[in-house]
Amino acid sequence: MVQISVVIPVFNRPELLCRALESVARQTLSPYEIVVVDDGSSPPVDEKQSRIYPGIKIVRNENNSGVATARNRGIKCTSSEWIALLDSDDEWESSKLEKQSKYLQRFPNIRAIHTDEKWLRNNNEVKPPAYLNKSNHLLWERSLKHCLICPSSILLHRSIFDAIGFFDESLSVCEDYDFWLRLLLHKEIGLVDEKLVIKHGGHIGQLSTTTWGMDRYRLIALEKILLNPLLSLKHKHLVHQVLIEKCTILAQGSEKRQKLKEAETYRKMSEKYSALLNKKPT
């Protein structure tokens, strides 16, 4: 069995953090260590949890620096070859780490592996849309439009960060979308096709519900990936198409919000990438 460190960033979610930690404690394959990054919580994460859960280490940020910064700091504080990420509002099925470890025994060259997840809203299971399926078929291409990998499902080999870098700390949201595009461009990713992560929706503080226009941040990630030397001409063509689609949506949304300057900016971006797209051979 592989040695695994768990990284959990948290900001002002003491009850949800306890639920997440309980799910780690129930694992049939115990992790080597648990690193909780308290990202400026008020009050701070209780030190008693380091006694309740064996192997836990609490790392504190003085100020709320964002999930990317907290996650990166936690990763850098780990000592295992493999790192499992867990968001504080999610939890794991008890066999999650063991099943990923067994998958790695069968496919020892894999350096990243994720799982499917179960979605709960108000404790009722909801069915995710079909386009969010975890199939490896055209996973990078499909990931351009939607974030298909759940951070709480991923198990990463430490060498990944040497190869593609860490989470982009300039992105307050969609830092995972940016990271997955870079990861999938660089490495094949494995899948344990079972719902081994439980995602809870509908609670206060979810970034997906408190942040308008998350595609604004995806545009940054898409423009970044255009500079990646691993990107083929075919891939650039696809990125341009998605940029046009997202710019059009953001322009329409900005107009509805009476943000006319922003709408004009997105329209000009759409025109720019439309011109580049038309230069591509069919």
HUHU-V300453 format. One record per residue. SS is DSSP state (@ for helix, = for strand, . for the rest). PHI is phi in radians with two decimals (none if undefined). OMEGA is omega in whole degrees, 0 to 359 (999 if undefined). Layout:
ss: {SS;SS}
phi: {PHI;PHI}
omega: {OMEGA;OMEGA}
//
This chain:
ss: {.;.;.;=;=;=;=;=;=;=;.;.;.;@;@;@;@;@;@;@;@;@;@;@;@;.;.;.;.;.;.;.;=;=;=;=;=;=;=;.;.;.;.;.;.;.;.;.;@;@;@;@;.;.;.;=;=;=;=;=;=;.;.;.;.;.;@;@;@;@;@;@;@;@;@;@;.;.;.;.;.;=;=;=;=;.;.;.;.;=;=;=;.;.;.;@;@;@;@;@;@;@;@;@;@;@;.;.;.;.;.;=;=;=;=;=;=;=;=;=;=;.;.;=;=;=;.;.;.;@;@;@;.;.;.;.;.;.;@;@;@;@;@;.;.;.;.;.;.;.;@;@;@;.;=;=;=;.;@;@;@;@;@;@;.;.;.;.;.;.;.;.;.;.;@;@;@;@;@;@;@;@;@;@;@;@;.;.;.;=;=;=;=;=;=;=;=;=;=;=;=;.;.;.;.;.;@;@;@;@;.;.;.;.;@;@;@;@;@;@;@;@;@;@;@;.;.;.;.;.;.;.;@;@;@;@;@;@;@;@;@;@;@;@;@;@;@;@;@;@;@;@;@;@;@;@;.;.;.;@;@;@;@;@;@;@;@;@;@;@;@;@;@;@;@;@;@;@;.;.;.;.}
phi: {none;-1.35;-1.61;-2.23;-1.82;-1.91;-2.07;-2.20;-1.42;-2.59;-2.47;0.99;-2.36;-1.06;-1.24;-1.18;-1.07;-1.05;-1.12;-1.10;-1.15;-1.05;-1.20;-1.24;-1.12;-1.48;-1.07;-1.26;-2.00;-1.26;-1.24;-1.20;-2.71;-2.19;-1.93;-1.74;-1.76;-1.43;-1.56;1.40;-1.11;-2.34;-1.27;-1.11;-1.00;-1.18;-1.09;-1.06;-1.13;-1.21;-1.63;-1.27;-1.91;-1.05;1.43;-1.48;-2.24;-1.79;-1.95;-1.99;-1.75;-1.11;-2.10;-1.27;-1.74;1.82;-1.14;-1.12;-1.11;-1.12;-1.11;-1.09;-1.11;-1.09;-1.04;-1.22;-1.59;-1.50;-2.21;-1.51;-1.25;-2.04;-2.24;-1.88;-1.70;-2.52;-1.33;-1.18;-1.68;-1.92;-2.58;-1.92;-1.19;-1.12;-1.70;-0.99;-1.17;-1.12;-1.19;-1.19;-1.11;-1.16;-1.06;-1.20;-1.17;-1.38;-2.25;-1.18;-1.53;-1.20;-2.05;-2.70;-2.58;-2.23;-2.35;-1.40;-2.44;-1.77;-1.82;-2.11;-2.25;0.93;1.18;-1.92;-1.26;-2.07;-1.55;-1.22;-1.07;-1.04;-1.22;-1.62;-1.08;-1.59;-0.91;-1.31;-1.14;0.91;-1.12;-1.13;-1.07;-1.23;-1.26;-1.13;-1.58;-2.42;-1.41;-1.71;-1.88;-1.52;-0.91;-1.26;-1.68;-1.47;-2.18;-2.12;-1.35;-1.00;-1.13;-1.01;-1.25;-1.18;-1.42;-2.12;1.55;-1.77;-1.21;-1.29;-1.33;-1.41;-1.72;-1.31;-2.43;1.12;-1.15;-1.28;-0.96;-1.07;-1.16;-1.13;-1.07;-1.19;-1.10;-1.20;-1.28;-1.72;-2.40;-1.25;-2.05;-1.54;-2.42;-1.64;-1.45;-2.42;-1.43;-1.81;-2.12;-1.92;-1.81;-1.81;-1.89;1.60;-1.63;-1.18;1.72;-1.17;-1.08;-1.17;-1.83;-1.79;-1.98;-1.37;1.07;-1.08;-1.09;-1.02;-1.41;-1.17;-1.03;-1.07;-1.13;-1.18;-1.18;-1.14;-1.17;-1.09;-1.56;-1.27;-1.14;-1.41;-1.31;-1.43;-1.08;-1.09;-1.13;-1.06;-1.01;-1.17;-1.10;-1.06;-1.06;-1.21;-1.04;-1.08;-1.08;-1.24;-1.11;-1.10;-1.11;-1.19;-1.09;-1.14;-1.14;-1.16;-1.09;-1.12;-1.56;1.10;-1.70;-1.23;-1.15;-1.12;-1.04;-1.14;-1.06;-1.21;-1.12;-1.16;-1.10;-1.07;-1.13;-1.07;-1.34;-1.16;-1.12;-1.16;-1.14;-1.21;-1.40;-1.30;-1.18;-1.46}
omega: {182;177;189;169;180;179;181;171;181;175;174;177;187;182;179;177;179;179;178;181;177;180;175;180;181;184;177;169;184;176;178;181;176;178;175;178;178;187;176;181;176;0;180;175;185;179;181;181;178;177;181;184;182;175;182;174;180;177;186;167;181;182;177;187;179;187;181;180;180;181;180;180;178;179;182;179;182;181;182;178;182;184;176;179;177;175;188;180;177;173;182;164;190;183;188;183;180;181;175;178;179;175;181;175;179;183;189;180;178;180;175;183;178;182;170;179;175;180;175;172;185;178;175;181;177;182;178;178;185;184;178;181;189;182;177;180;179;186;179;181;180;180;176;182;186;176;190;181;178;180;183;179;193;170;188;171;184;182;179;184;174;185;187;182;184;176;184;185;176;181;179;173;179;176;178;176;179;182;181;178;179;181;185;176;186;189;168;182;179;181;164;190;177;181;185;176;176;180;181;179;174;180;182;174;177;182;182;181;181;182;178;171;181;177;175;181;176;176;179;180;181;178;176;185;177;181;183;182;179;185;178;177;178;179;178;178;180;179;178;179;181;176;179;181;184;177;179;179;181;177;179;179;179;178;179;179;180;175;191;178;177;179;179;178;181;177;179;176;179;179;179;183;173;178;179;181;181;178;183;175;179;999}
//
